């Protein structure tokens, strides 16, 4: 499943980063604890979180994540957006809660795996 298709399906807002239409998403990880994400998220995953500070960019870069989805209509600070742009990290946002976002993303990824 491509990141571009997920953005369209979930109606996500792109806050930072250039979306590569060919970027493949390998799965997702949900956590608001940075050390948990560092220890358990996989390369190519989308990270779902409510965190908006600059450290999310460092973790996403370290783990080579496909993107970060900030839930609850969270708005990263301008320096976080600038850092993401500089490092090529895609930050997305949604008004949805984590639970809803996870459920919808699971359905999309599961449907793609069946095909």
N, C-alpha and C positions, 0 to 999 in steps of 0.2 A: 504494500500500500504506500502510495506516495504522500509526502507531507502536503503538497498542494491540494490533493483530493481531500485529505482530512480537514484542512482549513476550510474548504468550500462546504463540505458535509456538515461540519459543526458550526459554520458561520462565525469563525474566529476572526478577531481583529489582529492584524500584524502591527506590532508596536516597534519592533527593531529587527534588523537583519534582512538579508536578501534571501527570499525563498527560492531554493533550487527546485524547479518543477520535477526533477528526476530523483530527488532525495527520497530514499526508501526508509520507512519507519519500521523498526524491528519489534516494537512493542511499546509499553508504557510503564512508568513507575510513578507512584503517588506517595509523596511524603513532604512534610514541612521541616524535617530535621536534616540539615545539610550533611551531617556525618552518615546518616542512614542512606541518603542518595549516593554519596561517595562510595559506600560499601556495597551497595546492592543494585543500582541502576546499571543497565547494559548499554553498550555502544549502540547508537541509533535509536534509542528509546526517546519517547516524548515524556518530559517530566511535568507532572501536574502538581501545582503548589499554590499557596497563598502568599508566599514570600515575594518581596519586591525589591530588596536591597541588592547592592552590587555583588555580593558574594554568590548569588545565583548564577551569574555569568561565569565566574571562576569554576564553579562545580560543573556547569554544563560543558565548558571547554575541556576540563580535565577528563570527564567521562565520555567526551565526543557524542553528546546527545544530539538528537535531530532537532529538538526545539524545547522551549519551556512554555507551558500554558499557565498563565496566572488567572486564577479563578476569582469569583466574588467581585468582579469588576475592579480588580486591583490595578493600581497605576504605579509602575516603577518610577523612581526619581529620574530626572534628566541625566544625571551622571551614570546611572545604570544603563539607560538606553544608549548613551554614547559609548560606554564600555562594550556593550553587546555589538553595536555596529562595528567597532574597531576589531573585535575578535570574531566576527562572522557568526554570532549566535542569534538564532531566531527566537524572539519573544513574542508570544501571542497572548491575547486576553479574551475572556468571556465573562458575561454577567452570571453565568451558571455557577452552581456550587460544585465542589469537588465530586460529590456522589453522582450528580447528574452527568457531569463531564466524563467521568470514568465509565459510567454505564453506556453512554452513547459511543465513546471511543472503543470500548470493548466490542460492541455490536459491529462497528465498522471493520475493525481488525479481524474479528472472528468470521465475518461474512467474506472478507477478502481471502482468508485462509482456506475456506471451503471451496472456493471457485477454482 
